[in-house]
C-alpha cells in the first residue's frame, strides 16, 4: 500500500506511545443524493409527477417532502455518529417548479435538508451562469467544484470552491468536487466560466488538502459512474467517490443495478476506493458506511441505497410549502391537451441508446410543424427527453416535464454529407449513456457499435413522398431540430454550420403538445427508423444468459430497453423495469460452462449471478477476460467463464 503519508517529526515518547497503543478506527456515515432534477413533488414509476390517485394507492416515490423525512430519520438513527450529507449535482431542470422558479424552489428545499456540501452538475448552467448565481445567493451550504473556473467578470465570483475541509467528529474530512468535462456542450456556462479537466483539477485540489494535513478525502463528482471507476477513483489519495450524472443505481440486492454498492476500485496507491451513486429523481438516498484506519486508509465500506417509497411519510411542513408554490402553475399543469392510447416511452436508458416512442413523437411533431417550410428531416437528442408519459389523459404539465428546457424549434439547411456526420456524432457515445443519441423523423438509418467511431452509420435513407431513397451526400436538405442542438450542443457542431438558420421558433413543448392534441387519441409507436445492426445480428442468448424483458412503458412489442451492450451507464432511478437476470441469485447453473457468448443485455454482474449465484463475483469474469470495459461488452464475443 503506497498511499502517501506525512507524519512530520515524532519524538521518542510519541513513538513509544504509538508502539504501545493504536488509535481507534474512524467510522464515517455518508448520506447522499444526485440528479435531483427538480423532482420537488413525488414521482410515479414513469418519473413524472405523481397524481393524487397514485398517492392514494401508495405508488409514489421521492419528492422533497419524502426525501426530507428519509434524511431526518436516518440522521436520527445515526445520532452520536459521524455523518455527512452530500449532493452530487444536477438539482436544476426537470419539472414545472424549475421552469417557474428557476432554482429558487430547489434551493429552499435543499436548505431544509441541511446538506454539508454539493458539487454543481452540468444542468446547473442551463440558464447560463445567471441561474446558478441566483441559486448560490440562496443556498446555505458550501458548493465545491474544482474544475469550474470563474473569470473576474463572472457573477459566480469565488463562491464555488475547489474543495473544503469539514471537522466531523474531531477528524478533518476533505471534499473535492468536479463536474463533467463536456459541460460546455451539454449546457450553457457562458463566456465567463471555463470547465477545466476534471482529473487534473481534482488531483491538484487533493494535493492541496494533503498539504493541510487532511488524510481522508472524498471526491464529490458529477462525471458519471464509468468515469468515476476508470479515472476518478484512481487519482492518488482519493479515498471515496460519491458521484452523479449517469443516474446510476448501484445496489447489492436489486437485479437492475449497474453494479454493487459500493463498487470497490483498485487505486494505483495500493488501496481500494469505494464508489457510490444513488440513481436519480429523489427516489433513493445513498447510505454508505466507511471505516478508516489510523492513516486515513479505507479498511472497509458497506451500505445500500434506501428506496424512498410510500413507507416514508412526507414531511407535513414541506408538503404544505410545495402546495403553496404549486398554486401558480397548477392551472397550466392540469390542462388536458389530449390523450394517449398507451404509455409513451421516454426513459433515458431507452431514448439514449435506440429509437423510442417519445423520440418519435417529438421528432414527428417538429416535422409536422415545419412541413410547410419544406422541412423534410427532424432531429431530437435523446438526452432532451426527461420523462415518460403514461396512458390516458395527457396534460400540458406532463409534456413540459418531458421537455423542460424551454428549447425553441430551429430550422436550417445542411448537405446529406453533413447529416451523416451528425448521425455519426449521435451514435458515438452510446456506451457512455450520452444524451446525443439521435431520435429522428423523415429519415432512417442503421448503426453498428462494433465499428470505430465515425464509421458506425450506414444505409441512411430520406423520405421522398411516400417512399425512402438513399441520402445524397451532395444534396442540400432542410432540417428541423431544437435550438440547443442547432447551436452545437451534445456534440452537433456540424449543425452550427447550417445555412439559412432560424433558431427562434415556438417552444418545443408547445409544438409537441399541439401535435399530440391534433392526433388525440395518440397511438405511441416505433417503426424501425433506427436499426442497430449488431443487435439484429446478435446470436440468441444461450440458456445461461439473461433474457431481456419488454420495457414496461412501451406500448409496442419493442425490444427490451437495454441496448446491445452499453446499458449500465444509463440506468435511471429504476422506475421502469430493466433487464433482469434470468435465473434467481439463489439458483446458479448446475454446471459452470467454460465459455459464454455475449448476448444483448449481458453484464458481468448478471452473468456472475447466472454462473455463480452471486453478482458480487463479477470481477472473476472480468479478470479472466483481460478486464474489458464492463459497460461495453461486445455482442457475439466469446468470454472465458472460470470455475467458481
C-alpha positions in Angstrom: 0.0 0.0 0.0 1.7 3.2 -1.2 -0.8 5.9 -0.2 1.3 8.9 0.6 1.6 9.9 4.3 3.1 12.9 6.1 4.0 12.2 9.7 6.3 15.1 10.5 8.7 14.7 13.4 8.0 12.2 16.1 9.6 12.3 19.5 10.8 9.2 21.2 8.0 9.3 23.7 5.4 9.6 20.9 7.0 6.7 19.1 6.8 4.7 22.3 3.2 5.6 22.7 2.3 4.7 19.2 4.0 1.3 19.6 2.0 0.5 22.7 -1.4 1.6 21.7 -3.1 2.1 18.3 -5.7 4.8 17.7 -9.3 3.7 17.2 -10.6 3.3 13.7 -12.8 6.1 12.4 -16.3 5.4 11.1 -17.9 7.9 8.7 -21.5 7.6 7.5 -22.2 9.3 4.2 -25.7 10.0 3.1 -26.0 11.3 -0.5 -28.2 12.1 -3.4 -27.6 13.1 -7.1 -29.5 14.2 -10.1 -32.5 15.6 -8.1 -33.7 17.3 -11.3 -36.3 19.5 -9.6 -38.4 16.5 -8.5 -39.9 18.6 -5.8 -43.2 16.7 -5.9 -43.2 12.9 -5.6 -42.9 10.9 -8.8 -44.6 7.8 -10.2 -43.0 4.8 -11.9 -42.5 6.9 -15.1 -40.5 9.6 -13.2 -43.4 12.1 -13.8 -45.3 13.9 -11.2 -47.4 11.5 -9.0 -51.1 12.0 -9.1 -53.4 12.2 -6.1 -54.8 8.8 -7.2 -51.4 7.3 -7.3 -50.6 8.7 -3.9 -53.7 7.1 -2.6 -52.6 3.7 -4.0 -49.1 4.2 -2.4 -47.5 4.1 -5.8 -45.3 7.2 -5.4 -41.6 7.7 -4.7 -39.3 10.5 -3.6 -40.1 14.2 -3.8 -38.8 16.9 -1.4 -41.2 16.0 1.4 -40.4 12.3 1.5 -36.7 12.9 0.9 -36.6 15.2 4.0 -38.3 12.6 6.1 -35.8 9.9 5.0 -32.9 12.1 5.7 -34.2 13.1 9.1 -35.0 9.5 10.1 -31.5 8.4 9.0 -29.8 11.2 10.9 -31.8 10.3 14.0 -30.8 6.6 13.7 -27.2 7.7 13.4 -27.4 10.1 16.3 -24.0 10.5 18.0 -22.1 9.1 15.0 -20.1 10.8 12.3 -22.5 11.8 9.5 -22.2 13.8 6.2 -25.0 14.6 3.7 -23.7 15.2 0.2 -25.3 16.3 -3.1 -23.6 15.3 -6.3 -25.3 17.9 -8.6 -28.0 18.4 -11.2 -30.6 19.8 -8.9 -31.9 22.0 -11.8 -34.3 21.2 -14.6 -36.9 18.6 -14.8 -40.2 19.9 -13.6 -42.5 23.0 -13.7 -41.0 24.1 -10.4 -37.7 24.8 -12.1 -39.5 26.3 -15.2 -41.4 28.7 -12.9 -38.9 29.5 -10.1 -35.5 28.9 -11.8 -33.7 27.3 -8.9 -35.2 29.2 -6.1 -37.5 26.4 -5.1 -34.7 23.8 -5.3 -32.5 26.0 -3.1 -35.3 26.4 -0.5 -35.9 22.7 -0.1 -32.2 21.6 -0.2 -31.6 24.2 2.6 -34.2 22.5 4.7 -32.4 19.2 4.3 -29.1 20.8 5.6 -26.6 19.4 3.1 -22.9 19.6 4.1 -21.6 20.1 0.6 -22.7 20.0 -3.1 -20.9 19.9 -6.4 -22.5 21.5 -9.4 -23.9 19.5 -12.3 -24.0 20.4 -15.9 -27.7 21.3 -15.7 -26.9 24.0 -13.1 -25.7 26.0 -16.1 -28.8 25.6 -18.2 -29.8 29.2 -17.6 -26.1 30.3 -18.1 -24.2 31.5 -15.1 -27.1 33.8 -14.2 -29.3 30.9 -13.0 -26.5 29.4 -10.9 -25.5 32.7 -9.4 -29.1 33.2 -8.2 -29.0 29.7 -6.7 -25.7 30.4 -5.0 -27.3 33.6 -3.5 -29.8 31.4 -1.7 -28.1 28.2 -0.7 -26.8 27.9 2.9 -24.3 25.2 2.3 -20.9 25.1 0.5 -20.6 24.3 -3.2 -17.3 22.7 -4.3 -16.3 22.1 -7.9 -12.6 22.1 -8.6 -12.8 22.4 -12.4 -15.2 25.3 -12.5 -13.0 28.3 -13.2 -14.9 31.6 -13.0 -13.4 34.7 -14.6 -13.2 38.0 -12.8 -16.3 39.2 -14.7 -18.4 36.1 -13.7 -21.4 36.5 -11.5 -20.3 33.4 -9.7 -17.5 35.2 -8.0 -15.4 33.0 -5.8 -18.4 31.2 -4.3 -17.6 27.8 -5.9 -14.5 26.5 -4.2 -12.2 23.7 -5.4 -12.5 21.9 -2.0 -13.3 22.3 1.6 -12.4 20.8 4.9 -15.0 19.8 7.4 -14.5 18.7 11.1 -16.5 15.6 11.6 -16.2 14.0 15.0 -12.8 15.6 15.5 -11.4 14.4 12.2 -10.6 16.5 9.1 -12.6 15.4 6.1 -11.6 16.9 2.8 -14.2 17.2 0.0 -13.2 17.9 -3.6 -15.8 18.5 -6.4 -15.9 18.2 -10.1 -18.4 18.5 -13.0 -18.3 16.7 -16.3 -15.7 18.0 -18.8 -18.3 18.3 -21.6 -20.5 20.8 -19.7 -20.0 23.5 -22.4 -21.5 21.0 -24.9 -24.3 19.8 -22.6 -25.3 23.2 -21.2 -24.5 26.9 -21.3 -21.9 28.1 -18.8 -21.2 31.2 -20.9 -18.0 33.1 -21.8 -17.0 33.9 -18.2 -16.9 30.3 -17.0 -14.3 27.7 -18.0 -14.6 24.0 -17.3 -11.1 22.6 -16.8 -10.1 18.9 -16.9 -11.7 17.0 -14.0 -8.8 14.7 -13.3 -6.2 17.4 -13.3 -8.3 19.7 -11.2 -9.1 17.0 -8.6 -5.5 15.9 -8.4 -4.3 19.5 -7.7 -7.0 20.1 -5.1 -6.3 16.7 -3.3 -2.6 17.6 -3.0 -3.6 20.9 -1.6 -5.6 19.1 1.1 -2.8 16.8 1.8 -0.6 19.8 2.4 -3.1 20.9 5.1 -2.8 17.5 6.9 -6.0 16.0 5.6 -5.8 12.3 5.0 -9.5 11.4 4.4 -10.6 12.8 1.1 -13.9 12.4 -0.7 -14.3 13.2 -4.4 -17.8 14.5 -4.9 -18.3 14.3 -8.6 -20.8 14.8 -11.4 -18.9 13.0 -14.2 -20.7 9.6 -14.4 -20.2 6.1 -12.9 -18.0 4.9 -15.8 -15.6 7.8 -15.4 -15.6 7.5 -11.6 -14.5 3.9 -12.0 -12.0 4.5 -14.7 -10.4 7.8 -13.7 -11.5 9.5 -10.5 -11.1 6.5 -8.1 -7.6 6.1 -9.4 -6.4 9.6 -8.5 -3.7 9.4 -5.8 -5.0 10.0 -2.3 -8.7 10.0 -3.2 -10.4 7.7 -0.6 -14.1 7.7 -1.5 -16.0 8.8 -4.6 -19.6 10.0 -4.3 -20.9 10.5 -7.8 -23.7 11.6 -10.1 -24.5 12.4 -13.8 -25.2 8.9 -15.1 -28.2 8.3 -12.9 -26.7 5.0 -11.9 -28.4 2.7 -9.5 -25.9 0.7 -7.5 -27.2 -2.0 -5.2 -26.4 -5.3 -3.7 -30.0 -6.5 -3.9 -31.6 -5.0 -7.0 -31.1 -7.0 -10.2 -31.4 -3.9 -12.2 -28.4 -2.3 -10.6 -25.4 -1.4 -12.7 -23.0 -2.7 -10.1 -22.6 -3.3 -6.4 -22.9 -0.6 -3.7 -20.2 0.4 -3.1 -18.2 -0.6 -6.2 -14.6 -1.1 -4.9 -11.9 0.2 -7.3 -8.2 -0.6 -7.0 -6.2 2.6 -6.7 -2.6 2.5 -8.0 -1.6 3.5 -4.5 -2.3 0.0 -3.3 -5.7 0.5 -1.6 -9.3 0.2 -2.6 -11.7 3.1 -3.2 -15.5 2.8 -2.7 -17.5 4.4 -5.5 -21.2 5.1 -4.9 -24.1 6.7 -6.7 -27.9 6.8 -5.9 -29.9 6.7 -9.1 -31.8 10.0 -9.6 -35.0 12.0 -9.1 -35.0 11.7 -5.3 -36.1 8.1 -5.5 -33.1 6.8 -3.5 -31.0 8.1 -0.6 -27.5 6.7 -0.7 -26.3 5.3 2.7 -22.6 4.4 2.9 -20.6 3.5 6.0 -16.8 3.8 5.6 -14.2 2.7 8.2 -10.7 4.3 8.0 -7.6 3.2 9.8 -5.2 5.4 11.7 -3.6 6.6 8.5 -6.8 7.5 6.7 -6.9 4.4 4.6 -10.3 2.8 3.9 -10.4 -0.5 5.7 -13.9 -1.4 4.6 -17.0 0.2 3.2 -20.6 -1.1 3.1 -24.1 0.1 2.6 -27.0 0.2 0.1 -29.3 2.9 -1.2 -32.6 3.4 0.6 -35.6 3.3 -1.7 -37.8 6.3 -0.7 -41.2 4.8 -1.3 -44.6 5.2 0.3 -43.3 3.8 3.6 -41.9 7.2 4.3 -44.5 9.7 5.4 -43.9 13.1 3.6 -42.8 15.9 5.9 -46.1 17.9 6.5 -44.4 21.3 6.6 -42.7 20.6 3.3 -45.9 19.2 1.8 -47.7 22.5 2.7 -44.9 24.6 1.2 -44.8 22.6 -2.0 -48.6 23.0 -2.4 -48.2 26.8 -1.9 -45.5 27.0 -4.5 -47.6 24.9 -6.9 -50.6 27.2 -7.0 -49.4 29.5 -9.7 -48.5 26.6 -12.0 -51.5 24.3 -11.2 -53.8 25.7 -13.9 -51.2 25.1 -16.5 -50.2 21.7 -15.2 -53.8 20.4 -15.1 -54.8 21.5 -18.6 -55.6 18.3 -20.5 -54.4 18.7 -24.1 -55.2 15.2 -25.4 -54.9 11.5 -24.6 -52.7 8.6 -25.4 -53.7 5.0 -26.1 -50.8 3.8 -24.0 -47.6 4.9 -22.3 -45.1 7.0 -24.3 -41.6 5.7 -23.6 -39.2 8.5 -22.6 -36.9 6.6 -20.3 -33.3 7.7 -20.6 -32.0 4.2 -20.7 -34.0 3.6 -23.9 -34.0 7.0 -25.6 -30.3 7.4 -25.3 -29.5 4.1 -27.0 -32.2 3.4 -29.5 -35.4 4.6 -31.2 -38.1 5.3 -28.6 -41.7 6.2 -28.9 -41.2 9.6 -27.1 -38.4 10.4 -29.6 -40.7 9.6 -32.5 -43.5 11.8 -31.0 -41.2 14.8 -30.6 -39.4 14.4 -34.0 -42.7 13.8 -35.8 -44.1 17.0 -34.1 -41.2 19.0 -35.3 -41.6 17.8 -38.8 -45.3 18.4 -38.9 -44.9 21.9 -37.6 -42.4 22.8 -40.3 -43.6 20.9 -43.3 -45.0 24.0 -44.9 -41.4 25.4 -44.9 -40.2 22.4 -47.0 -38.5 20.8 -44.0 -38.1 17.0 -44.6 -35.8 15.8 -41.7 -36.0 16.3 -37.9 -33.5 15.6 -35.1 -34.1 15.4 -31.4 -31.4 14.5 -28.9 -32.4 11.6 -26.6 -30.9 13.4 -23.6 -33.5 16.2 -24.1 -36.3 13.8 -23.3 -36.7 13.8 -19.5 -39.6 11.5 -18.7 -42.2 9.1 -20.0 -46.0 9.8 -20.1 -48.5 7.2 -19.1 -51.6 6.2 -21.0 -54.9 8.1 -20.7 -55.3 11.9 -20.5 -52.2 13.9 -21.2 -51.7 17.3 -19.5 -49.6 20.3 -20.5 -47.7 19.7 -17.3 -46.7 16.2 -18.4 -45.4 17.4 -21.7 -43.4 20.2 -20.1 -41.9 17.6 -17.7 -40.7 15.6 -20.7 -39.4 18.8 -22.4 -38.5 21.2 -19.6 -35.6 23.1 -21.2 -37.7 25.8 -23.0 -35.8 24.9 -26.2 -37.2 26.5 -29.3 -37.8 24.9 -32.7 -34.9 25.7 -35.0 -34.5 25.2 -38.8 -31.6 25.2 -41.2 -30.2 23.7 -44.3 -27.4 21.0 -44.5 -25.9 18.7 -47.0 -26.5 15.0 -47.0 -22.9 14.5 -46.1 -23.3 16.8 -43.0 -26.4 15.0 -41.9 -24.5 11.7 -42.0 -21.8 13.3 -39.9 -24.4 14.4 -37.4 -25.7 10.9 -37.2 -22.2 9.6 -36.6 -21.9 12.1 -33.7 -25.2 10.9 -32.4 -24.1 7.2 -32.1 -20.6 8.0 -31.0 -21.0 7.8 -27.2 -23.8 5.2 -26.7 -21.6 3.3 -24.3 -21.3 6.4 -22.1 -25.0 6.9 -22.0 -24.6 10.3 -23.6 -27.6 12.4 -24.5 -26.7 12.9 -28.1 -28.4 9.8 -29.4 -30.5 10.9 -32.4 -34.2 10.5 -32.4 -35.3 11.3 -36.0 -38.2 11.8 -38.4 -38.1 11.9 -42.2 -35.1 9.6 -42.4 -34.0 6.2 -41.3 -30.6 4.7 -40.7 -28.6 1.8 -39.3 -25.6 1.8 -37.0 -23.1 -0.8 -35.7 -21.5 -0.2 -32.3 -18.7 -2.7 -33.0 -17.2 -0.4 -35.6 -15.0 2.6 -35.0 -16.5 5.9 -34.0 -17.1 7.9 -37.2 -17.9 4.9 -39.3 -20.8 3.3 -37.5 -23.7 4.7 -39.6 -24.9 3.0 -42.7 -28.0 2.8 -45.0 -29.1 6.4 -44.4 -32.4 6.9 -46.3 -34.5 10.0 -46.5 -38.3 10.2 -47.1 -39.3 11.5 -50.5 -43.1 11.5 -50.8 -44.3 8.1 -49.5 -41.0 6.3 -50.2 -37.5 6.4 -48.9 -34.4 6.9 -51.0 -30.7 6.8 -50.2 -29.4 10.1 -48.9 -27.5 12.2 -51.5 -24.3 13.5 -49.9 -24.2 16.5 -52.2 -27.8 17.5 -51.9 -29.0 20.2 -49.6 -31.8 19.2 -47.2 -34.0 21.3 -44.9 -33.8 20.2 -41.3 -35.6 20.9 -38.1 -34.2 20.5 -34.6 -34.1 22.3 -31.3 -32.0 25.4 -30.7 -29.7 23.6 -28.3 -28.6 21.1 -31.0 -28.6 23.8 -33.7 -26.1 25.7 -31.6 -23.7 22.8 -31.4 -25.0 21.2 -28.2 -24.4 17.5 -27.5 -21.5 17.5 -30.0 -23.6 18.5 -33.0 -21.1 21.2 -34.1 -21.9 20.4 -37.7 -25.3 22.0 -37.2 -23.7 25.3 -36.3 -22.5 25.4 -39.9 -26.1 25.1 -41.2 -27.2 27.6 -43.8 -30.3 29.9 -43.6 -30.7 29.0 -39.9 -33.5 30.3 -37.8 -33.4 29.4 -34.1 -36.4 31.3 -32.6 -39.4 29.1 -33.4 -42.0 28.2 -30.8 -41.2 26.3 -27.6 -40.7 22.7 -28.3 -43.0 21.6 -25.5 -45.8 23.7 -27.1 -45.1 22.2 -30.5 -45.3 18.7 -29.1 -48.4 19.4 -27.1 -50.2 20.8 -30.1 -49.2 17.9 -32.2 -50.4 15.4 -29.6 -53.7 17.3 -29.3 -54.2 17.2 -33.0 -53.6 13.5 -33.1 -55.6 12.6 -30.0 -56.0 9.9 -29.0 -52.3 9.5 -29.8 -51.0 6.0 -30.5 -47.4 5.6 -29.4 -45.2 3.6 -31.7 -41.8 2.7 -33.0 -41.3 1.7 -36.7 -37.7 0.7 -37.1 -36.4 4.1 -38.4 -33.3 3.5 -36.3 -31.8 0.0 -36.5 -28.8 -1.4 -34.6 -27.1 -3.9 -36.8 -25.2 -5.6 -34.0 -28.4 -6.2 -32.0 -30.2 -7.5 -35.1 -27.4 -9.9 -35.9 -26.5 -11.0 -32.4 -26.9 -14.7 -31.6 -29.8 -15.7 -29.5 -29.0 -15.7 -25.8 -27.7 -19.1 -24.6 -29.8 -20.7 -21.8 -27.4 -19.4 -19.1 -27.6 -15.8 -20.4 -30.1 -13.2 -19.0 -33.1 -12.7 -21.2 -34.3 -9.1 -21.6 -37.8 -8.3 -20.6 -40.1 -5.9 -22.5 -39.9 -2.2 -21.4 -42.9 -1.6 -19.2 -43.9 1.8 -20.6 -43.5 0.7 -24.2 -46.9 0.3 -25.9 -45.5 -1.7 -28.8 -43.7 -5.1 -28.8 -40.4 -3.3 -28.8 -37.2 -5.0 -27.7 -36.1 -4.6 -24.1 -34.9 -1.2 -23.0 -31.3 -2.4 -22.6 -29.2 -1.7 -25.7 -26.8 -4.3 -27.2 -24.1 -3.6 -24.7 -23.8 -0.2 -23.0 -27.0 -0.1 -20.9 -25.4 0.1 -17.5 -24.0 3.6 -17.8 -27.5 5.0 -18.4 -29.5 3.2 -15.6 -32.1 5.7 -14.2 -33.8 5.7 -10.9 -35.3 2.4 -12.0 -39.0 3.5 -12.1 -39.4 1.2 -15.1 -38.4 -2.4 -15.4 -34.9 -3.0 -16.8 -33.3 -6.2 -17.9 -33.2 -8.7 -15.1 -31.1 -11.7 -14.5 -32.9 -14.7 -15.9 -32.1 -17.1 -13.0 -32.6 -16.1 -9.4 -29.5 -15.5 -7.4 -30.3 -18.5 -5.3 -30.4 -20.8 -8.4 -27.0 -20.8 -10.0 -26.4 -23.0 -13.0 -25.8 -26.6 -12.0 -22.6 -26.7 -14.0 -20.5 -23.7 -14.8 -19.7 -23.6 -18.5 -16.1 -22.9 -19.6 -17.2 -20.2 -22.1 -20.1 -17.9 -22.9 -21.0 -15.9 -26.0 -22.1 -12.3 -25.1 -25.7 -11.7 -26.0 -27.8 -8.5 -25.9 -28.3 -7.2 -22.4 -25.4 -9.2 -20.8 -23.5 -7.6 -18.0 -20.8 -9.2 -15.8 -22.9 -8.6 -12.8 -25.9 -10.6 -14.3 -23.6 -13.3 -15.7 -22.0 -13.7 -12.2 -25.5 -14.2 -10.8 -26.2 -16.7 -13.5 -23.0 -18.7 -13.3 -22.1 -18.3 -9.6 -25.3 -17.3 -7.9 -23.6 -14.1 -6.7 -23.3 -10.9 -8.6 -20.5 -9.6 -6.5 -18.2 -12.2 -8.1 -18.3 -10.3 -11.4 -14.7 -9.4 -11.1 -13.8 -13.1 -11.5 -15.3 -12.9 -15.0 -13.6 -9.5 -15.7 -10.2 -10.7 -14.6 -10.4 -13.9 -16.7 -11.0 -11.8 -19.8 -8.4 -9.1 -19.6 -10.7 -6.7 -17.8 -12.8 -5.3 -20.7 -14.9 -2.2 -20.3 -17.8 -3.7 -18.3 -20.2 -1.2 -19.8 -19.5 -2.2 -23.4 -19.3 -5.9 -23.7 -19.1 -6.9 -27.4 -22.1 -8.7 -28.7 -21.1 -12.2 -30.1 -17.7 -12.2 -28.3 -16.8 -15.5 -26.6 -15.6 -15.0 -23.0 -14.0 -17.4 -20.5 -16.0 -18.4 -17.5 -13.7 -19.7 -14.8 -15.0 -22.1 -12.2 -16.4 -20.7 -9.0 
